């Protein structure tokens, strides 16, 4: 752990996860049953995951930023029988747990001697491995950027514990994981990528360094102090590190880095170029989803010749861009991105949503838009619900945001469409000012000048509002839905998009 300095050895992780596995078995849980894990980034989170992973259970990490009602919905919808949580989250858990159909709740730091106290409960059980260990599986819930969260389910592997998954093997072959890997996880473990890449470090016998929460300078300090070889960030983290004063950025050694991964949200071109200039051509971008339908990959040399691309598909996945009529589009035309050849998934308790994600011939989509170039590289555009339809033209918020975020006056920015009598929708930028920057007319005018210097006139915001903080998930995804709701703008239907 980065801030506390707490260290867990493999021997300790093995023993403690085995004790918890035995406890879960004592509660009657068998392969295919479900648990929920809701706690901050801390060692017990990973103990709980490995306990489920080695006993054939399905486990759902729950975002601890949710309200009690939202957390209760996920615990109940997943069918979780045990909740493992932390006393630090009592404000959410205490009102949520009584409404959940749980056999038991285990609480880290609940207090010695209490039945629900995690340490007290573990102490009762042996660390001798179970005889019938089989691989379990995660069941994450979508982040809810376009509506209510959905459980993303799939079949249990049905293989002995220790076998791992194709993704675990890809970490070795495509991303260079090994016993000497030191992986920095700067994001919440309740998200799919941070957790899976951390577990992958364990699978390969490496070291995982976990930040309790992201801080730009702390991340740089940990890279130097722990001799980090692999790190994973989202673009907003890049922006925050780049905006550190040069005297702080230059203070820390990053020469141990071999590969810096990024995903979750499109990275502005200027931000990525600045990171490559700073850290060298070691950035690797990938695009995928929690649904696991496929993944693309692109390294820095490829990206510099295909700027803006998120890469080509990793085998066995195939990539297809389809138009509204379901036909495959030629290079250069924007359509809905589909993968073929990947494992099937289903949305838990939502068969209609599952069917809507698949074409009749089995191609799967998560609703993202993009296009391919002549070389087969994918370029993402936007989700249909995020497009701004202004004067009959599709405008892409991420392109406008990528320009505005480079302004020294801007800490974060979200772009949405708001009703306009003439254009149908007009571009509005909601800006979180940089520290010390006033939210006033002079700042608005300066940001407008910056926009006009960096964007075509029809893409420039017609208005700018200020907000003390924008609703961005720790994974880097902007919750534009919440901003649109605040401004009373509509949620666009699947087909309500101008021609491309």
C-alpha positions as CSV (number, residue, x, y, z in Angstrom):
1,X,0.0,0.0,0.0
2,X,1.5,3.3,-1.1
3,X,0.6,5.6,1.7
4,X,0.5,3.3,4.8
5,X,3.4,1.2,3.6
6,X,1.6,-2.0,4.6
7,X,3.0,-5.0,2.9
8,X,1.3,-8.4,2.3
9,X,3.5,-11.3,1.4
10,X,2.4,-14.2,-0.9
11,X,2.5,-16.5,2.1
12,X,0.2,-14.2,4.1
13,X,-2.2,-13.6,1.1
14,X,-2.4,-17.4,0.6
15,X,-3.1,-18.1,4.3
16,X,-5.6,-15.3,4.9
17,X,-7.6,-15.9,1.7
18,X,-7.7,-19.6,2.5
19,X,-9.1,-18.8,6.0
20,X,-11.8,-16.6,4.4
21,X,-12.5,-19.3,1.8
22,X,-13.2,-21.8,4.7
23,X,-15.4,-19.3,6.4
24,X,-17.5,-18.8,3.2
25,X,-17.8,-22.5,2.8
26,X,-19.1,-22.7,6.4
27,X,-21.9,-20.3,5.5
28,X,-23.0,-22.8,2.9
29,X,-21.6,-21.1,-0.2
30,X,-20.7,-23.4,-3.1
31,X,-19.3,-22.8,-6.6
32,X,-21.6,-20.4,-8.5
33,X,-22.8,-18.6,-5.3
34,X,-22.2,-14.9,-5.0
35,X,-20.5,-12.5,-2.6
36,X,-20.2,-8.7,-2.7
37,X,-17.1,-6.7,-1.7
38,X,-17.4,-3.1,-0.7
39,X,-14.4,-1.4,0.8
40,X,-11.6,1.1,0.1
41,X,-8.3,0.2,-1.5
42,X,-6.8,-1.9,1.2
43,X,-5.2,-5.4,1.6
44,X,-8.4,-7.1,2.7
45,X,-10.0,-6.3,-0.6
46,X,-7.6,-8.5,-2.4
47,X,-7.9,-11.2,0.3
48,X,-11.6,-11.3,-0.3
49,X,-11.2,-11.5,-4.1
50,X,-8.7,-14.4,-3.8
51,X,-10.9,-16.2,-1.3
52,X,-13.8,-16.1,-3.9
53,X,-11.5,-16.8,-6.8
54,X,-10.2,-20.0,-5.2
55,X,-13.6,-21.4,-4.2
56,X,-15.5,-21.1,-7.5
57,X,-17.6,-18.1,-6.2
58,X,-18.8,-15.1,-8.2
59,X,-17.9,-11.8,-6.6
60,X,-19.1,-8.3,-7.2
61,X,-16.9,-5.3,-6.2
62,X,-19.3,-2.5,-5.2
63,X,-18.4,1.2,-5.8
64,X,-18.2,2.7,-2.3
65,X,-19.1,6.1,-3.7
66,X,-22.7,4.9,-4.3
67,X,-25.6,5.9,-2.1
68,X,-27.0,3.3,0.3
69,X,-30.0,2.7,-2.1
70,X,-27.7,2.2,-5.1
71,X,-25.4,-0.2,-3.1
72,X,-28.4,-2.1,-1.8
73,X,-29.7,-2.6,-5.4
74,X,-26.4,-4.1,-6.6
75,X,-26.0,-6.4,-3.6
76,X,-29.6,-7.7,-4.0
77,X,-29.6,-7.8,-7.8
78,X,-26.4,-9.9,-7.8
79,X,-27.9,-12.4,-5.3
80,X,-25.0,-11.9,-2.9
81,X,-25.1,-14.0,0.2
82,X,-22.2,-12.5,2.0
83,X,-21.0,-8.8,2.1
84,X,-17.4,-8.1,3.0
85,X,-17.0,-4.4,3.8
86,X,-15.2,-1.9,6.0
87,X,-16.2,0.1,9.1
88,X,-15.1,3.2,7.3
89,X,-18.1,2.8,5.0
90,X,-20.7,2.6,7.8
91,X,-22.5,5.6,6.5
92,X,-23.4,3.6,3.3
93,X,-23.5,0.1,4.6
94,X,-25.5,0.5,7.8
95,X,-28.7,1.7,6.0
96,X,-28.1,-0.6,3.1
97,X,-27.4,-4.0,4.7
98,X,-30.7,-4.5,6.5
99,X,-32.5,-4.5,3.2
100,X,-30.2,-7.1,1.7
101,X,-30.8,-10.9,1.8
102,X,-27.5,-11.7,3.3
103,X,-26.4,-14.7,5.4
104,X,-23.5,-12.7,6.9
105,X,-21.8,-9.4,6.8
106,X,-18.1,-9.2,7.6
107,X,-16.7,-5.8,8.5
108,X,-13.0,-4.9,8.6
109,X,-12.3,-3.0,11.8
110,X,-15.7,-3.6,13.2
111,X,-14.1,-4.3,16.6
112,X,-12.4,-7.2,18.3
113,X,-14.7,-9.9,19.6
114,X,-17.7,-8.9,17.5
115,X,-19.1,-11.7,15.3
116,X,-19.0,-9.5,12.2
117,X,-15.5,-8.3,12.8
118,X,-13.3,-9.6,9.9
119,X,-10.2,-10.4,11.9
120,X,-12.2,-12.1,14.6
121,X,-14.0,-14.2,12.1
122,X,-10.9,-15.3,10.2
123,X,-9.1,-16.4,13.4
124,X,-11.5,-19.3,13.8
125,X,-10.4,-21.0,10.5
126,X,-7.5,-23.1,9.3
127,X,-5.2,-21.9,6.5
128,X,-4.9,-25.5,5.2
129,X,-6.0,-25.3,1.5
130,X,-9.4,-26.8,0.6
131,X,-9.3,-30.0,-1.4
132,X,-11.6,-28.9,-4.2
133,X,-10.3,-25.5,-5.2
134,X,-11.7,-24.2,-8.5
135,X,-11.5,-20.9,-10.3
136,X,-14.2,-18.3,-9.5
137,X,-15.2,-15.3,-11.5
138,X,-15.9,-11.6,-11.1
139,X,-19.3,-10.1,-12.0
140,X,-18.8,-6.3,-12.3
141,X,-21.6,-3.9,-12.7
142,X,-21.5,-1.3,-15.4
143,X,-20.7,2.2,-14.1
144,X,-24.1,3.5,-15.1
145,X,-22.8,6.3,-17.4
146,X,-25.9,5.7,-19.6
147,X,-28.5,4.5,-17.1
148,X,-28.9,2.0,-14.3
149,X,-26.0,-0.3,-13.6
150,X,-26.1,-3.7,-15.2
151,X,-24.4,-6.9,-13.9
152,X,-22.1,-8.2,-16.5
153,X,-22.1,-12.0,-16.1
154,X,-20.4,-15.0,-17.7
155,X,-20.0,-18.7,-17.1
156,X,-17.6,-20.0,-14.4
157,X,-14.3,-21.2,-15.9
158,X,-14.8,-24.7,-14.5
159,X,-11.1,-25.3,-14.1
160,X,-8.8,-26.0,-11.1
161,X,-7.7,-23.0,-9.1
162,X,-4.4,-21.7,-10.5
163,X,-5.2,-22.2,-14.1
164,X,-5.9,-18.5,-14.7
165,X,-7.7,-17.1,-17.7
166,X,-6.8,-16.2,-21.3
167,X,-6.5,-12.6,-20.1
168,X,-3.9,-13.6,-17.5
169,X,-1.9,-15.3,-20.2
170,X,-2.2,-12.2,-22.4
171,X,-0.6,-10.1,-19.7
172,X,2.5,-12.2,-20.1
173,X,2.6,-12.5,-23.9
174,X,1.3,-9.0,-24.9
175,X,2.1,-6.8,-21.9
176,X,5.3,-8.2,-20.6
177,X,4.2,-9.4,-17.1
178,X,6.5,-11.6,-15.2
179,X,8.0,-12.3,-11.8
180,X,10.0,-9.0,-11.9
181,X,6.9,-6.9,-12.6
182,X,6.1,-4.1,-10.2
183,X,2.7,-2.9,-11.1
184,X,1.3,0.5,-9.9
185,X,-2.5,0.5,-9.4
186,X,-3.5,4.2,-8.9
187,X,-7.3,3.6,-9.2
188,X,-10.1,2.0,-7.2
189,X,-10.0,-1.8,-7.1
190,X,-13.8,-1.9,-7.5
191,X,-13.2,-1.2,-11.2
192,X,-12.5,-4.0,-13.6
193,X,-9.2,-2.9,-15.1
194,X,-7.4,-1.9,-11.8
195,X,-8.5,-5.1,-10.2
196,X,-7.7,-7.5,-13.0
197,X,-4.3,-6.0,-13.7
198,X,-3.5,-6.2,-10.0
199,X,-4.6,-9.8,-9.9
200,X,-2.5,-10.4,-13.0
201,X,0.6,-9.2,-11.2
202,X,-0.1,-11.8,-8.5
203,X,-0.8,-14.5,-11.1
204,X,2.7,-13.8,-12.6
205,X,4.5,-13.7,-9.2
206,X,5.2,-9.9,-9.4
207,X,4.5,-7.1,-7.0
208,X,1.4,-4.9,-6.9
209,X,1.7,-1.4,-5.4
210,X,-1.7,0.0,-4.6
211,X,-2.5,3.7,-4.1
212,X,-5.2,4.3,-1.5
213,X,-6.3,7.2,-3.7
214,X,-4.8,8.9,-6.7
215,X,-2.6,11.9,-6.2
216,X,-0.3,13.1,-9.0
217,X,2.8,13.6,-7.0
218,X,2.3,10.5,-4.9
219,X,2.1,8.4,-8.1
220,X,5.4,9.9,-9.3
221,X,7.0,9.3,-5.9
222,X,5.9,5.7,-5.8
223,X,7.2,5.0,-9.3
224,X,10.7,6.1,-8.1
225,X,10.6,4.6,-4.6
226,X,9.2,1.1,-5.7
227,X,11.0,1.0,-9.0
228,X,7.7,0.5,-10.8
229,X,7.9,-1.3,-14.1
230,X,4.2,-1.2,-15.2
231,X,1.6,1.4,-14.4
232,X,-1.9,2.1,-15.6
233,X,-3.6,5.5,-15.7
234,X,-6.6,7.2,-17.2
235,X,-6.2,10.4,-19.2
236,X,-7.4,12.7,-16.4
237,X,-4.5,11.3,-14.3
238,X,-2.1,12.2,-17.2
239,X,-3.5,15.7,-17.2
240,X,-3.0,16.1,-13.5
241,X,0.6,14.9,-13.6
242,X,1.4,17.1,-16.6
243,X,0.0,20.2,-14.9
244,X,2.3,19.7,-11.9
245,X,4.9,22.5,-11.7
246,X,8.1,21.4,-13.6
247,X,10.1,21.5,-10.4
248,X,7.9,18.7,-9.0
249,X,7.7,16.7,-12.2
250,X,11.4,16.8,-12.6
251,X,12.1,15.7,-9.0
252,X,11.2,12.1,-9.5
253,X,13.0,9.3,-11.5
254,X,10.8,7.3,-13.8
255,X,13.5,5.3,-15.5
256,X,12.3,2.0,-14.1
257,X,9.1,2.2,-16.2
258,X,8.9,-0.3,-19.1
259,X,5.2,0.1,-20.0
260,X,2.6,2.6,-19.1
261,X,-0.9,1.5,-19.9
262,X,-4.0,3.6,-20.4
263,X,-7.6,3.1,-21.3
264,X,-11.1,3.8,-19.9
265,X,-11.5,7.1,-21.8
266,X,-10.2,8.7,-25.0
267,X,-6.9,10.5,-24.5
268,X,-6.5,13.9,-26.0
269,X,-3.8,13.9,-28.7
270,X,-1.8,16.7,-27.1
271,X,-1.9,15.0,-23.7
272,X,-0.6,11.7,-25.1
273,X,2.2,13.4,-27.1
274,X,3.3,15.3,-24.0
275,X,3.4,12.0,-22.0
276,X,5.4,10.3,-24.7
277,X,7.8,13.3,-24.8
278,X,8.2,13.0,-21.0
279,X,8.3,9.3,-20.4
280,X,9.4,8.0,-23.8
281,X,7.6,5.7,-26.3
282,X,6.5,3.3,-23.6
283,X,2.8,4.2,-23.5
284,X,0.5,1.3,-24.6
285,X,-3.2,2.1,-25.1
286,X,-5.9,-0.6,-25.1
287,X,-9.6,-0.4,-25.7
288,X,-12.0,-3.0,-24.3
289,X,-15.0,-3.2,-21.9
290,X,-16.0,-5.0,-18.8
291,X,-18.2,-7.2,-21.0
292,X,-15.0,-8.7,-22.3
293,X,-16.2,-9.0,-25.9
294,X,-12.8,-8.0,-27.3
295,X,-9.7,-5.8,-26.9
296,X,-7.6,-3.6,-29.1
297,X,-4.0,-2.6,-28.4
298,X,-1.6,0.0,-29.8
299,X,1.9,0.9,-28.7
300,X,3.6,4.3,-28.9
301,X,5.5,3.8,-32.2
302,X,2.2,2.6,-33.9
303,X,0.3,5.5,-32.3
304,X,2.7,8.1,-33.6
305,X,1.9,6.9,-37.1
306,X,-1.8,6.5,-36.4
307,X,-2.4,9.3,-33.9
308,X,-5.8,9.1,-32.1
309,X,-6.2,5.3,-32.8
310,X,-6.9,2.8,-30.0
311,X,-5.3,0.1,-32.1
312,X,-6.1,-3.2,-33.8
313,X,-7.8,-6.2,-32.2
314,X,-5.9,-8.8,-30.2
315,X,-6.6,-12.3,-31.5
316,X,-8.9,-14.1,-31.5
317,X,-11.2,-11.0,-31.6
318,X,-12.3,-9.5,-34.9
319,X,-13.4,-5.9,-35.3
320,X,-16.4,-4.6,-37.2
321,X,-18.0,-1.2,-37.7
322,X,-21.7,-1.4,-38.5
323,X,-24.2,1.1,-39.8
324,X,-27.8,1.6,-38.5
325,X,-28.9,-1.1,-41.0
326,X,-26.5,-3.6,-39.5
327,X,-24.3,-3.7,-42.6
328,X,-20.5,-3.4,-42.3
329,X,-19.2,0.1,-43.1
330,X,-16.1,0.8,-45.2
331,X,-13.0,2.5,-43.7
332,X,-13.5,6.1,-42.7
333,X,-17.2,5.8,-42.0
334,X,-18.5,6.2,-38.4
335,X,-20.7,3.4,-37.0
336,X,-21.2,1.2,-34.0
337,X,-18.2,-0.8,-33.0
338,X,-18.7,-4.5,-32.7
339,X,-16.4,-7.4,-31.8
340,X,-16.6,-11.0,-33.0
341,X,-14.8,-14.1,-31.8
342,X,-14.9,-13.2,-28.1
343,X,-16.6,-15.0,-25.2
344,X,-20.3,-14.5,-24.8
345,X,-21.6,-12.5,-21.9
346,X,-25.0,-11.6,-20.5
347,X,-26.5,-8.8,-18.5
348,X,-27.6,-10.2,-15.2
349,X,-31.4,-10.3,-15.0
350,X,-31.7,-8.3,-18.2
351,X,-32.2,-10.7,-21.2
352,X,-33.6,-7.9,-23.4
353,X,-30.5,-5.8,-22.9
354,X,-28.3,-8.8,-23.6
355,X,-30.1,-9.5,-26.9
356,X,-29.8,-5.9,-27.9
357,X,-26.0,-6.1,-27.6
358,X,-25.7,-8.9,-30.2
359,X,-26.4,-9.0,-33.9
360,X,-28.1,-12.1,-35.4
361,X,-24.7,-13.5,-36.4
362,X,-23.2,-13.1,-33.0
363,X,-21.3,-9.8,-33.1
364,X,-21.3,-7.9,-29.8
365,X,-21.3,-4.2,-29.0
366,X,-21.3,-1.9,-26.0
367,X,-22.7,1.0,-28.0
368,X,-19.5,2.9,-28.8
369,X,-19.1,4.7,-32.1
370,X,-16.0,4.7,-34.2
371,X,-14.4,4.1,-37.6
372,X,-11.5,2.0,-39.0
373,X,-8.8,3.3,-41.3
374,X,-7.4,1.5,-44.3
375,X,-4.9,-0.4,-42.1
376,X,-7.6,-1.7,-39.7
377,X,-6.9,0.7,-36.9
378,X,-9.9,1.7,-34.8
379,X,-10.7,5.4,-33.9
380,X,-13.4,5.9,-31.3
381,X,-15.9,8.7,-31.6
382,X,-18.5,8.8,-28.9
383,X,-21.5,7.0,-27.4
384,X,-24.7,7.8,-29.3
385,X,-26.2,9.3,-26.1
386,X,-23.3,11.7,-25.8
387,X,-23.3,13.2,-29.3
388,X,-24.4,16.8,-29.7
389,X,-26.7,17.3,-32.7
390,X,-26.2,20.9,-33.7
391,X,-27.6,22.3,-36.9
392,X,-27.9,18.7,-38.3
393,X,-24.2,17.9,-37.6
394,X,-22.9,15.4,-35.2
395,X,-20.4,17.0,-32.8
396,X,-18.2,14.9,-30.6
397,X,-17.9,16.1,-27.0
398,X,-14.6,14.3,-26.4
399,X,-12.9,16.2,-29.3
400,X,-14.0,19.6,-27.8
401,X,-13.1,18.5,-24.3
402,X,-9.6,17.4,-25.5
403,X,-9.0,20.9,-26.8
404,X,-10.3,22.8,-23.8
405,X,-8.5,20.6,-21.2
406,X,-5.2,22.0,-22.4
407,X,-6.1,25.5,-21.3
408,X,-4.1,26.4,-18.1
409,X,-7.4,27.8,-16.8
410,X,-9.2,24.4,-16.9
411,X,-8.8,21.6,-14.4
412,X,-11.6,19.5,-15.9
413,X,-14.3,20.0,-18.5
414,X,-17.5,18.3,-19.8
415,X,-19.3,19.1,-23.0
416,X,-23.0,18.6,-23.5
417,X,-25.7,19.7,-25.9
418,X,-28.4,22.0,-24.6
419,X,-31.7,23.0,-26.3
420,X,-31.4,25.8,-28.9
421,X,-34.2,27.2,-31.0
422,X,-32.1,27.7,-34.1
423,X,-29.6,24.8,-34.0
424,X,-31.7,22.2,-32.1
425,X,-28.8,21.8,-29.7
426,X,-25.9,24.1,-28.8
427,X,-22.6,23.2,-27.3
428,X,-22.2,24.0,-23.6
429,X,-18.9,23.5,-21.7
430,X,-19.1,22.9,-18.0
431,X,-15.7,23.8,-16.6
432,X,-14.0,23.0,-13.3
433,X,-11.5,25.9,-13.0
434,X,-7.9,25.2,-12.3
435,X,-6.9,26.0,-8.7
436,X,-6.8,29.7,-8.0
437,X,-8.7,30.5,-11.2
438,X,-11.9,32.6,-10.6
439,X,-15.2,31.5,-12.1
440,X,-16.0,34.9,-13.7
441,X,-16.7,36.6,-17.0
442,X,-13.0,37.3,-17.6
443,X,-12.2,33.6,-17.3
444,X,-15.1,32.7,-19.6
445,X,-13.8,35.1,-22.2
446,X,-10.3,33.7,-22.0
447,X,-11.5,30.1,-22.3
448,X,-13.6,31.2,-25.3
449,X,-10.5,32.7,-27.0
450,X,-8.6,29.5,-26.3
451,X,-11.4,27.5,-27.9
452,X,-11.5,29.6,-31.0
453,X,-7.7,29.3,-31.4
454,X,-7.9,25.5,-31.2
455,X,-11.3,24.4,-32.6
456,X,-13.3,25.1,-35.7
457,X,-15.9,27.8,-35.1
458,X,-18.9,25.5,-35.3
459,X,-17.3,23.2,-32.6
460,X,-16.7,26.0,-30.1
461,X,-18.9,26.3,-27.0
462,X,-21.8,28.7,-27.3
463,X,-21.8,29.0,-23.5
464,X,-19.6,28.1,-20.5
465,X,-20.7,27.4,-17.0
466,X,-18.5,26.7,-14.0
467,X,-18.8,23.9,-11.4
468,X,-16.6,23.3,-8.3
469,X,-16.3,19.6,-9.3
470,X,-17.5,17.5,-12.2
471,X,-19.1,14.0,-11.8
472,X,-16.3,11.9,-13.1
473,X,-15.8,8.3,-12.0
474,X,-12.5,7.4,-10.5
475,X,-12.1,5.2,-13.6
476,X,-11.9,8.4,-15.6
477,X,-15.3,8.2,-17.2
478,X,-17.4,11.4,-17.3
479,X,-21.0,11.0,-16.1
480,X,-22.4,13.3,-18.7
481,X,-25.8,11.8,-18.0
482,X,-25.8,13.5,-14.6
483,X,-24.8,16.8,-16.1
484,X,-27.5,16.5,-18.8
485,X,-30.1,15.7,-16.1
486,X,-29.0,18.9,-14.2
487,X,-29.6,21.0,-17.3
488,X,-32.8,19.1,-18.2
489,X,-31.6,17.9,-21.5
490,X,-32.9,14.7,-23.0
491,X,-31.5,11.3,-23.1
492,X,-31.2,10.4,-26.7
493,X,-32.6,7.2,-28.1
494,X,-30.4,4.7,-30.0
495,X,-31.4,5.9,-33.4
496,X,-31.7,9.6,-32.8
497,X,-28.5,10.6,-34.5
498,X,-27.8,12.7,-37.6
499,X,-26.4,11.0,-40.7
500,X,-22.6,10.3,-40.6
